[in-house]
Amino acid sequence: MGQADDEFIEVLLTGLWLTQDSGAQEGVFLTVLPGAVGALLVALWQTAQLLAAQRS
């Protein structure tokens, strides 16, 4: 993980981006993570969503 700015961290993942068109901005990202890592990323995302909602 790296620091993206003062309020967020950046998480780098290796995986596949699947779309119908190679230039599409919408798609599905696939990666393989150990269960604990996946659960931690979900918890971090949920916390970030709650904090963002409190700020607005």
Phi and psi restraints in degrees (range 20) as a CNS / XPLOR table:
assign (resid 1 and name C) (resid 2 and name N)
       (resid 2 and name CA) (resid 2 and name C) 1.0 -129.0 20.0 2
assign (resid 2 and name N) (resid 2 and name CA)
       (resid 2 and name C) (resid 3 and name N) 1.0 161.7 20.0 2
assign (resid 2 and name C) (resid 3 and name N)
       (resid 3 and name CA) (resid 3 and name C) 1.0 -85.8 20.0 2
assign (resid 3 and name N) (resid 3 and name CA)
       (resid 3 and name C) (resid 4 and name N) 1.0 122.2 20.0 2
assign (resid 3 and name C) (resid 4 and name N)
       (resid 4 and name CA) (resid 4 and name C) 1.0 -86.2 20.0 2
assign (resid 4 and name N) (resid 4 and name CA)
       (resid 4 and name C) (resid 5 and name N) 1.0 -42.2 20.0 2
assign (resid 4 and name C) (resid 5 and name N)
       (resid 5 and name CA) (resid 5 and name C) 1.0 -161.4 20.0 2
assign (resid 5 and name N) (resid 5 and name CA)
       (resid 5 and name C) (resid 6 and name N) 1.0 -169.7 20.0 2
assign (resid 5 and name C) (resid 6 and name N)
       (resid 6 and name CA) (resid 6 and name C) 1.0 -66.2 20.0 2
assign (resid 6 and name N) (resid 6 and name CA)
       (resid 6 and name C) (resid 7 and name N) 1.0 -25.5 20.0 2
assign (resid 6 and name C) (resid 7 and name N)
       (resid 7 and name CA) (resid 7 and name C) 1.0 -105.3 20.0 2
assign (resid 7 and name N) (resid 7 and name CA)
       (resid 7 and name C) (resid 8 and name N) 1.0 -12.3 20.0 2
assign (resid 7 and name C) (resid 8 and name N)
       (resid 8 and name CA) (resid 8 and name C) 1.0 -132.9 20.0 2
assign (resid 8 and name N) (resid 8 and name CA)
       (resid 8 and name C) (resid 9 and name N) 1.0 160.5 20.0 2
assign (resid 8 and name C) (resid 9 and name N)
       (resid 9 and name CA) (resid 9 and name C) 1.0 -115.9 20.0 2
assign (resid 9 and name N) (resid 9 and name CA)
       (resid 9 and name C) (resid 10 and name N) 1.0 155.8 20.0 2
assign (resid 9 and name C) (resid 10 and name N)
       (resid 10 and name CA) (resid 10 and name C) 1.0 -105.3 20.0 2
assign (resid 10 and name N) (resid 10 and name CA)
       (resid 10 and name C) (resid 11 and name N) 1.0 132.9 20.0 2
assign (resid 10 and name C) (resid 11 and name N)
       (resid 11 and name CA) (resid 11 and name C) 1.0 -113.6 20.0 2
assign (resid 11 and name N) (resid 11 and name CA)
       (resid 11 and name C) (resid 12 and name N) 1.0 123.5 20.0 2
assign (resid 11 and name C) (resid 12 and name N)
       (resid 12 and name CA) (resid 12 and name C) 1.0 -100.5 20.0 2
assign (resid 12 and name N) (resid 12 and name CA)
       (resid 12 and name C) (resid 13 and name N) 1.0 127.5 20.0 2
assign (resid 12 and name C) (resid 13 and name N)
       (resid 13 and name CA) (resid 13 and name C) 1.0 -127.1 20.0 2
assign (resid 13 and name N) (resid 13 and name CA)
       (resid 13 and name C) (resid 14 and name N) 1.0 145.6 20.0 2
assign (resid 13 and name C) (resid 14 and name N)
       (resid 14 and name CA) (resid 14 and name C) 1.0 -98.9 20.0 2
assign (resid 14 and name N) (resid 14 and name CA)
       (resid 14 and name C) (resid 15 and name N) 1.0 135.5 20.0 2
assign (resid 14 and name C) (resid 15 and name N)
       (resid 15 and name CA) (resid 15 and name C) 1.0 -178.2 20.0 2
assign (resid 15 and name N) (resid 15 and name CA)
       (resid 15 and name C) (resid 16 and name N) 1.0 -161.0 20.0 2
assign (resid 15 and name C) (resid 16 and name N)
       (resid 16 and name CA) (resid 16 and name C) 1.0 -119.6 20.0 2
assign (resid 16 and name N) (resid 16 and name CA)
       (resid 16 and name C) (resid 17 and name N) 1.0 138.9 20.0 2
assign (resid 16 and name C) (resid 17 and name N)
       (resid 17 and name CA) (resid 17 and name C) 1.0 -107.9 20.0 2
assign (resid 17 and name N) (resid 17 and name CA)
       (resid 17 and name C) (resid 18 and name N) 1.0 115.1 20.0 2
assign (resid 17 and name C) (resid 18 and name N)
       (resid 18 and name CA) (resid 18 and name C) 1.0 -105.4 20.0 2
assign (resid 18 and name N) (resid 18 and name CA)
       (resid 18 and name C) (resid 19 and name N) 1.0 126.2 20.0 2
assign (resid 18 and name C) (resid 19 and name N)
       (resid 19 and name CA) (resid 19 and name C) 1.0 -142.7 20.0 2
assign (resid 19 and name N) (resid 19 and name CA)
       (resid 19 and name C) (resid 20 and name N) 1.0 168.1 20.0 2
assign (resid 19 and name C) (resid 20 and name N)
       (resid 20 and name CA) (resid 20 and name C) 1.0 -81.6 20.0 2
assign (resid 20 and name N) (resid 20 and name CA)
       (resid 20 and name C) (resid 21 and name N) 1.0 -23.2 20.0 2
assign (resid 20 and name C) (resid 21 and name N)
       (resid 21 and name CA) (resid 21 and name C) 1.0 -131.5 20.0 2
assign (resid 21 and name N) (resid 21 and name CA)
       (resid 21 and name C) (resid 22 and name N) 1.0 132.4 20.0 2
assign (resid 21 and name C) (resid 22 and name N)
       (resid 22 and name CA) (resid 22 and name C) 1.0 -61.6 20.0 2
assign (resid 22 and name N) (resid 22 and name CA)
       (resid 22 and name C) (resid 23 and name N) 1.0 -21.1 20.0 2
assign (resid 22 and name C) (resid 23 and name N)
       (resid 23 and name CA) (resid 23 and name C) 1.0 -96.2 20.0 2
assign (resid 23 and name N) (resid 23 and name CA)
       (resid 23 and name C) (resid 24 and name N) 1.0 3.3 20.0 2
assign (resid 23 and name C) (resid 24 and name N)
       (resid 24 and name CA) (resid 24 and name C) 1.0 -68.8 20.0 2
assign (resid 24 and name N) (resid 24 and name CA)
       (resid 24 and name C) (resid 25 and name N) 1.0 145.5 20.0 2
assign (resid 24 and name C) (resid 25 and name N)
       (resid 25 and name CA) (resid 25 and name C) 1.0 -94.6 20.0 2
assign (resid 25 and name N) (resid 25 and name CA)
       (resid 25 and name C) (resid 26 and name N) 1.0 -11.7 20.0 2
assign (resid 25 and name C) (resid 26 and name N)
       (resid 26 and name CA) (resid 26 and name C) 1.0 -108.1 20.0 2
assign (resid 26 and name N) (resid 26 and name CA)
       (resid 26 and name C) (resid 27 and name N) 1.0 140.4 20.0 2
assign (resid 26 and name C) (resid 27 and name N)
       (resid 27 and name CA) (resid 27 and name C) 1.0 -179.1 20.0 2
assign (resid 27 and name N) (resid 27 and name CA)
       (resid 27 and name C) (resid 28 and name N) 1.0 -162.8 20.0 2
assign (resid 27 and name C) (resid 28 and name N)
       (resid 28 and name CA) (resid 28 and name C) 1.0 -126.7 20.0 2
assign (resid 28 and name N) (resid 28 and name CA)
       (resid 28 and name C) (resid 29 and name N) 1.0 130.1 20.0 2
assign (resid 28 and name C) (resid 29 and name N)
       (resid 29 and name CA) (resid 29 and name C) 1.0 -98.7 20.0 2
assign (resid 29 and name N) (resid 29 and name CA)
       (resid 29 and name C) (resid 30 and name N) 1.0 128.8 20.0 2
assign (resid 29 and name C) (resid 30 and name N)
       (resid 30 and name CA) (resid 30 and name C) 1.0 -116.3 20.0 2
assign (resid 30 and name N) (resid 30 and name CA)
       (resid 30 and name C) (resid 31 and name N) 1.0 133.8 20.0 2
assign (resid 30 and name C) (resid 31 and name N)
       (resid 31 and name CA) (resid 31 and name C) 1.0 -150.0 20.0 2
assign (resid 31 and name N) (resid 31 and name CA)
       (resid 31 and name C) (resid 32 and name N) 1.0 166.1 20.0 2
assign (resid 31 and name C) (resid 32 and name N)
       (resid 32 and name CA) (resid 32 and name C) 1.0 -115.1 20.0 2
assign (resid 32 and name N) (resid 32 and name CA)
       (resid 32 and name C) (resid 33 and name N) 1.0 124.1 20.0 2
assign (resid 32 and name C) (resid 33 and name N)
       (resid 33 and name CA) (resid 33 and name C) 1.0 -130.8 20.0 2
assign (resid 33 and name N) (resid 33 and name CA)
       (resid 33 and name C) (resid 34 and name N) 1.0 146.4 20.0 2
assign (resid 33 and name C) (resid 34 and name N)
       (resid 34 and name CA) (resid 34 and name C) 1.0 -61.6 20.0 2
assign (resid 34 and name N) (resid 34 and name CA)
       (resid 34 and name C) (resid 35 and name N) 1.0 149.0 20.0 2
assign (resid 34 and name C) (resid 35 and name N)
       (resid 35 and name CA) (resid 35 and name C) 1.0 -51.5 20.0 2
assign (resid 35 and name N) (resid 35 and name CA)
       (resid 35 and name C) (resid 36 and name N) 1.0 -42.2 20.0 2
assign (resid 35 and name C) (resid 36 and name N)
       (resid 36 and name CA) (resid 36 and name C) 1.0 -66.1 20.0 2
assign (resid 36 and name N) (resid 36 and name CA)
       (resid 36 and name C) (resid 37 and name N) 1.0 -36.1 20.0 2
assign (resid 36 and name C) (resid 37 and name N)
       (resid 37 and name CA) (resid 37 and name C) 1.0 -68.8 20.0 2
assign (resid 37 and name N) (resid 37 and name CA)
       (resid 37 and name C) (resid 38 and name N) 1.0 -44.6 20.0 2
assign (resid 37 and name C) (resid 38 and name N)
       (resid 38 and name CA) (resid 38 and name C) 1.0 -59.4 20.0 2
assign (resid 38 and name N) (resid 38 and name CA)
       (resid 38 and name C) (resid 39 and name N) 1.0 -43.6 20.0 2
assign (resid 38 and name C) (resid 39 and name N)
       (resid 39 and name CA) (resid 39 and name C) 1.0 -64.3 20.0 2
assign (resid 39 and name N) (resid 39 and name CA)
       (resid 39 and name C) (resid 40 and name N) 1.0 -38.7 20.0 2
assign (resid 39 and name C) (resid 40 and name N)
       (resid 40 and name CA) (resid 40 and name C) 1.0 -65.2 20.0 2
assign (resid 40 and name N) (resid 40 and name CA)
       (resid 40 and name C) (resid 41 and name N) 1.0 -42.8 20.0 2
assign (resid 40 and name C) (resid 41 and name N)
       (resid 41 and name CA) (resid 41 and name C) 1.0 -63.7 20.0 2
assign (resid 41 and name N) (resid 41 and name CA)
       (resid 41 and name C) (resid 42 and name N) 1.0 -39.7 20.0 2
assign (resid 41 and name C) (resid 42 and name N)
       (resid 42 and name CA) (resid 42 and name C) 1.0 -64.3 20.0 2
assign (resid 42 and name N) (resid 42 and name CA)
       (resid 42 and name C) (resid 43 and name N) 1.0 -43.7 20.0 2
assign (resid 42 and name C) (resid 43 and name N)
       (resid 43 and name CA) (resid 43 and name C) 1.0 -63.0 20.0 2
assign (resid 43 and name N) (resid 43 and name CA)
       (resid 43 and name C) (resid 44 and name N) 1.0 -41.0 20.0 2
assign (resid 43 and name C) (resid 44 and name N)
       (resid 44 and name CA) (resid 44 and name C) 1.0 -63.8 20.0 2
assign (resid 44 and name N) (resid 44 and name CA)
       (resid 44 and name C) (resid 45 and name N) 1.0 -43.7 20.0 2
assign (resid 44 and name C) (resid 45 and name N)
       (resid 45 and name CA) (resid 45 and name C) 1.0 -62.5 20.0 2
assign (resid 45 and name N) (resid 45 and name CA)
       (resid 45 and name C) (resid 46 and name N) 1.0 -44.4 20.0 2
assign (resid 45 and name C) (resid 46 and name N)
       (resid 46 and name CA) (resid 46 and name C) 1.0 -63.0 20.0 2
assign (resid 46 and name N) (resid 46 and name CA)
       (resid 46 and name C) (resid 47 and name N) 1.0 -41.0 20.0 2
assign (resid 46 and name C) (resid 47 and name N)
       (resid 47 and name CA) (resid 47 and name C) 1.0 -63.2 20.0 2
assign (resid 47 and name N) (resid 47 and name CA)
       (resid 47 and name C) (resid 48 and name N) 1.0 -42.9 20.0 2
assign (resid 47 and name C) (resid 48 and name N)
       (resid 48 and name CA) (resid 48 and name C) 1.0 -62.6 20.0 2
assign (resid 48 and name N) (resid 48 and name CA)
       (resid 48 and name C) (resid 49 and name N) 1.0 -39.2 20.0 2
assign (resid 48 and name C) (resid 49 and name N)
       (resid 49 and name CA) (resid 49 and name C) 1.0 -64.6 20.0 2
assign (resid 49 and name N) (resid 49 and name CA)
       (resid 49 and name C) (resid 50 and name N) 1.0 -42.7 20.0 2
assign (resid 49 and name C) (resid 50 and name N)
       (resid 50 and name CA) (resid 50 and name C) 1.0 -64.1 20.0 2
assign (resid 50 and name N) (resid 50 and name CA)
       (resid 50 and name C) (resid 51 and name N) 1.0 -43.0 20.0 2
assign (resid 50 and name C) (resid 51 and name N)
       (resid 51 and name CA) (resid 51 and name C) 1.0 -65.5 20.0 2
assign (resid 51 and name N) (resid 51 and name CA)
       (resid 51 and name C) (resid 52 and name N) 1.0 -39.6 20.0 2
assign (resid 51 and name C) (resid 52 and name N)
       (resid 52 and name CA) (resid 52 and name C) 1.0 -64.8 20.0 2
assign (resid 52 and name N) (resid 52 and name CA)
       (resid 52 and name C) (resid 53 and name N) 1.0 -38.7 20.0 2
assign (resid 52 and name C) (resid 53 and name N)
       (resid 53 and name CA) (resid 53 and name C) 1.0 -66.4 20.0 2
assign (resid 53 and name N) (resid 53 and name CA)
       (resid 53 and name C) (resid 54 and name N) 1.0 -36.3 20.0 2
assign (resid 53 and name C) (resid 54 and name N)
       (resid 54 and name CA) (resid 54 and name C) 1.0 -69.1 20.0 2
assign (resid 54 and name N) (resid 54 and name CA)
       (resid 54 and name C) (resid 55 and name N) 1.0 -30.5 20.0 2
assign (resid 54 and name C) (resid 55 and name N)
       (resid 55 and name CA) (resid 55 and name C) 1.0 -77.2 20.0 2
assign (resid 55 and name N) (resid 55 and name CA)
       (resid 55 and name C) (resid 56 and name N) 1.0 -23.9 20.0 2
